[in-house]
Every structure is written in structure tokens, then in C-alpha cells.
Amino acid sequence: MLADWPTFAHSWDHLETDEYMADGGRFRRRRFARFLSVRGVITREPHGPHFQSRDYNPLNGGIDRWFEPVTDPTAAHPVTRRLLELCVEVFTRAEAAESTVAWKIEMHQFRIEPSPREVGRPTPEGMHRDGVDWVFVGLVARTGIAGGVTAIGDASGRSLGAFTLSEPLDAVFLDDHRVRHAVTPIEILTPGRPAHRDVLVLTFRKA
């Protein structure tokens, strides 16, 4: 799987600007896809909008957001498929559920790019839940930036700790019912050099 990592990681170079930032930010690029897992068989669903209620995303929620789709080669890539399978295994076991449980899965490719005029905010909505059952956040690349510290809080927002996803495939698995999460803003480390933070987010909700 890791032999195919460069092709997987380079797909983050072809994301589209997020046009739904209610604060006018231009620092986020993304693509989106939906999958369904039934009895461990994962299939891609037709493209559709991403929706979060304002209860979970007071900044950008409350509307259908139509992002550009994850490309077919990336959706079918061995790294994508193995991470989807891994999450199905982990979250099914964490739920103490039967292997027959069905999952609705959303895949988000994110690139956060600060500029000399604007910091990059990985979680502009602040400390939050995603409104699903489980969340996987995996680092793809961290290039030329300072900041980007992941903070975890309990259901009330009380801090439970913080850490930095530093190396490719550093990851966190989150119980979305029990914890909240946020990431601090990122800034350019060396002016004139590439600066971005690429992550893969997979959310799981029982179908």
C-alpha cells in the first residue's frame, strides 16, 4: 500500500477552492465523496451535497454544500480503500456491533493554505463535533507551516489534551458523541516557500 503513497498524496495538489466559507476565507481547498459499507463491502455512492446543521457547524452549516467530487482514481486508490476498510473494522469493533452493521461514509480531502495576508484555519468553526458517530483524521502532508495543533475536548468542550499530527499517516480516531475537536490556525514558516496542511477526513454514521 505504501508503495502507492506518492500518487495518493499528490492528488491533494488538485483540489478546488471551498466557495462556501461564510467568513470569506480563501484558505481552504477540498474534494468530497460518499460511500456505503454493507457487510464489509464498500461501494461509492452517487455524488451529492455535504450537509451539516448549524448545531454542529454554526459558521458554514445549514445549507447543502456541493463540493467537487473526489476523482475516481483517488476514490479507488489502494491507500483510500485500505483506510476505509481499517475504519470500518475499528469503528465496528468500537461499537461492539455485528459485522453486518451498515455505515454511511463521507470522505473529505482538505488542503489548508495560509497566505501572507491570511492565516489558514483548519477548523474555522472552532471546537466542534461533526454530527456523526465516528471520525478519522489522517495527515497526508505538512509543508512549510507553523501551528496546526489538534485539541481534543469532552462533550462540554473541557480540554482533554493537544497534539500535533506531524508525519504522513499520523492519525486520530474520534468518538463524535463523546468528544469535540479543533485545530489551531497555521501560518507560513518561510515566506516565498510552499506552505500547506493536507488531511484526509473520513466520517462514519450508522446507516
C-alpha positions as a printed NumPy array, in Angstrom:
array([[  0.   ,   0.   ,   0.   ],
       [  2.737,   2.493,   0.984],
       [  4.486,   1.972,  -2.342],
       [  1.488,   3.776,  -3.869],
       [  1.607,   6.625,  -1.34 ],
       [  3.14 ,   9.314,  -3.623],
       [  0.283,   9.056,  -6.152],
       [ -2.26 ,   9.235,  -3.326],
       [ -0.586,  12.241,  -1.685],
       [ -0.15 ,  14.115,  -4.977],
       [ -3.928,  14.065,  -5.516],
       [ -4.096,  16.852,  -2.892],
       [ -2.393,  19.084,  -5.472],
       [ -5.63 ,  19.084,  -7.488],
       [ -8.296,  20.186,  -5.012],
       [-10.738,  23.039,  -5.646],
       [-11.302,  26.186,  -3.602],
       [-14.027,  25.918,  -0.955],
       [-16.558,  28.519,  -2.099],
       [-18.806,  28.145,   0.966],
       [-16.716,  29.898,   3.611],
       [-19.168,  32.24 ,   5.331],
       [-16.293,  34.298,   6.735],
       [-14.962,  34.959,   3.226],
       [-11.842,  32.86 ,   3.786],
       [ -9.948,  31.647,   0.707],
       [ -7.522,  29.368,   2.523],
       [ -9.295,  26.008,   2.108],
       [ -9.349,  23.619,  -0.849],
       [-11.262,  20.339,  -0.826],
       [-12.975,  17.459,  -2.604],
       [-15.771,  15.253,  -1.313],
       [-17.152,  11.735,  -1.817],
       [-19.767,   9.441,  -0.27 ],
       [-19.518,   5.696,   0.302],
       [-21.681,   2.946,   1.785],
       [-20.319,  -0.058,   3.655],
       [-22.634,  -3.07 ,   3.956],
       [-21.317,  -6.329,   5.443],
       [-17.814,  -5.025,   4.93 ],
       [-18.304,  -4.321,   1.216],
       [-17.588,  -0.673,   0.453],
       [-19.144,   0.975,  -2.607],
       [-19.1  ,   4.55 ,  -3.769],
       [-22.453,   6.315,  -3.801],
       [-23.565,   8.906,  -6.384],
       [-22.168,  12.351,  -5.811],
       [-24.27 ,  14.616,  -3.614],
       [-24.048,  17.565,  -1.235],
       [-22.409,  17.695,   2.156],
       [-24.785,  18.954,   4.85 ],
       [-24.247,  19.873,   8.5  ],
       [-26.804,  21.556,  10.703],
       [-25.885,  24.826,  12.377],
       [-25.929,  22.923,  15.674],
       [-22.623,  21.351,  14.586],
       [-21.26 ,  23.996,  12.226],
       [-22.572,  27.45 ,  13.126],
       [-20.267,  29.096,  10.568],
       [-20.933,  27.124,   7.373],
       [-23.81 ,  24.797,   8.265],
       [-27.492,  24.862,   7.436],
       [-27.134,  24.558,   3.65 ],
       [-26.279,  21.906,   1.074],
       [-22.655,  22.379,   0.085],
       [-21.745,  20.943,  -3.309],
       [-18.015,  20.338,  -3.423],
       [-16.111,  18.975,  -6.385],
       [-16.035,  15.166,  -6.232],
       [-13.037,  13.108,  -5.263],
       [-11.615,  11.833,  -8.535],
       [-12.271,   8.22 ,  -9.464],
       [ -8.56 ,   7.235,  -9.315],
       [ -8.263,   8.676,  -5.801],
       [-11.502,   7.052,  -4.596],
       [-10.297,   3.683,  -5.913],
       [ -6.689,   4.127,  -4.793],
       [ -5.273,   1.298,  -2.615],
       [ -4.488,   3.727,   0.219],
       [ -8.046,   5.092,   0.195],
       [ -9.55 ,   1.616,   0.133],
       [ -7.343,   0.318,   2.952],
       [ -8.068,   3.314,   5.175],
       [-11.801,   2.911,   4.575],
       [-11.547,  -0.794,   5.431],
       [ -9.47 ,  -0.042,   8.528],
       [-12.031,   2.464,   9.798],
       [-14.895,   0.028,   9.186],
       [-13.01 ,  -2.572,  11.254],
       [-12.106,  -0.148,  14.062],
       [-15.476,   1.565,  14.374],
       [-17.484,  -1.65 ,  14.117],
       [-15.393,  -3.117,  16.934],
       [-15.638,   0.085,  18.974],
       [-19.422,  -0.058,  18.679],
       [-19.329,  -3.714,  19.752],
       [-21.561,  -4.134,  16.727],
       [-22.179,  -7.089,  14.479],
       [-20.154,  -7.199,  11.284],
       [-23.449,  -6.734,   9.435],
       [-23.718,  -3.088,  10.55 ],
       [-24.003,  -0.69 ,   7.609],
       [-22.105,   2.589,   7.548],
       [-22.68 ,   5.797,   5.607],
       [-19.235,   7.26 ,   4.977],
       [-18.149,  10.702,   3.842],
       [-14.641,  11.359,   2.538],
       [-13.112,  14.824,   2.636],
       [ -9.798,  15.844,   1.12 ],
       [ -8.663,  19.113,   2.719],
       [ -5.768,  21.427,   1.943],
       [ -5.324,  24.472,   4.173],
       [ -3.101,  27.144,   2.608],
       [ -2.127,  30.237,   4.596],
       [ -1.04 ,  33.321,   2.683],
       [  0.91 ,  36.45 ,   3.618],
       [ -2.463,  38.162,   4.085],
       [ -4.417,  35.377,   5.784],
       [ -3.741,  32.598,   8.272],
       [ -5.14 ,  29.178,   7.435],
       [ -7.829,  27.894,   9.79 ],
       [ -8.324,  24.113,   9.605],
       [-11.419,  24.346,  11.826],
       [-12.856,  27.851,  11.377],
       [-15.984,  26.757,  13.255],
       [-13.877,  26.245,  16.415],
       [-14.131,  23.358,  18.872],
       [-16.859,  21.168,  17.425],
       [-18.487,  17.832,  16.768],
       [-19.226,  16.723,  13.217],
       [-22.71 ,  15.344,  13.891],
       [-21.826,  11.735,  13.015],
       [-20.842,   8.643,  15.011],
       [-17.09 ,   8.331,  14.363],
       [-14.379,  10.413,  12.699],
       [-10.946,   9.582,  11.293],
       [ -8.46 ,  12.392,  10.663],
       [ -5.195,  11.439,   8.966],
       [ -2.309,  13.677,   7.974],
       [ -1.211,  13.476,   4.363],
       [  1.378,  16.277,   4.322],
       [  2.578,  19.141,   6.475],
       [  4.727,  21.523,   4.459],
       [  6.318,  24.805,   5.48 ],
       [  3.916,  25.758,   8.245],
       [  3.819,  26.63 ,  11.927],
       [  0.829,  25.836,  14.138],
       [ -1.816,  23.268,  13.349],
       [ -2.108,  21.769,  16.83 ],
       [ -5.032,  19.382,  17.325],
       [ -7.016,  19.965,  20.519],
       [ -9.468,  17.452,  21.995],
       [-12.229,  18.358,  24.422],
       [-15.012,  16.49 ,  26.168],
       [-18.675,  16.903,  25.232],
       [-18.794,  20.211,  27.096],
       [-15.604,  21.486,  25.458],
       [-13.325,  20.998,  28.505],
       [ -9.782,  20.349,  27.315],
       [ -8.605,  16.739,  27.317],
       [ -5.258,  17.343,  25.629],
       [ -3.499,  18.518,  22.494],
       [ -1.   ,  17.114,  19.99 ],
       [  0.34 ,  17.77 ,  16.511],
       [ -0.102,  15.461,  13.541],
       [  3.43 ,  15.774,  12.194],
       [  4.236,  12.883,   9.849],
       [  2.255,  11.356,   6.964],
       [ -0.317,   8.855,   8.281],
       [ -0.268,  10.306,  11.795],
       [ -3.952,   9.949,  12.638],
       [ -6.648,  10.271,  15.273],
       [ -9.865,   8.238,  15.68 ],
       [-12.677,  10.176,  17.365],
       [-15.923,   9.154,  19.045],
       [-18.038,  12.061,  17.834],
       [-20.648,  11.569,  20.557],
       [-18.139,  11.903,  23.371],
       [-15.513,  14.412,  22.257],
       [-15.079,  17.65 ,  20.38 ],
       [-12.036,  18.637,  18.35 ],
       [-10.346,  21.662,  16.802],
       [ -7.063,  22.589,  15.129],
       [ -5.196,  25.839,  15.752],
       [ -4.516,  28.198,  12.8  ],
       [ -1.469,  27.684,  10.625],
       [  0.969,  30.294,   9.327],
       [  3.685,  30.35 ,   6.683],
       [  7.013,  29.302,   8.176],
       [  9.269,  30.734,   5.435],
       [  7.896,  33.458,   3.143],
       [  8.057,  32.522,  -0.518],
       [  8.163,  28.776,   0.143],
       [  5.25 ,  26.285,  -0.24 ],
       [  3.027,  26.17 ,   2.84 ],
       [  0.036,  23.901,   3.364],
       [ -1.51 ,  21.223,   5.584],
       [ -3.182,  18.28 ,   3.821],
       [ -5.508,  15.935,   5.682],
       [ -7.951,  13.171,   4.926],
       [-11.149,  13.167,   6.989],
       [-13.491,  10.169,   6.97 ],
       [-16.777,  10.383,   8.869],
       [-18.922,   7.363,   9.709],
       [-22.597,   7.244,  10.587],
       [-24.621,   4.084,  11.123],
       [-26.992,   3.646,   8.186]])
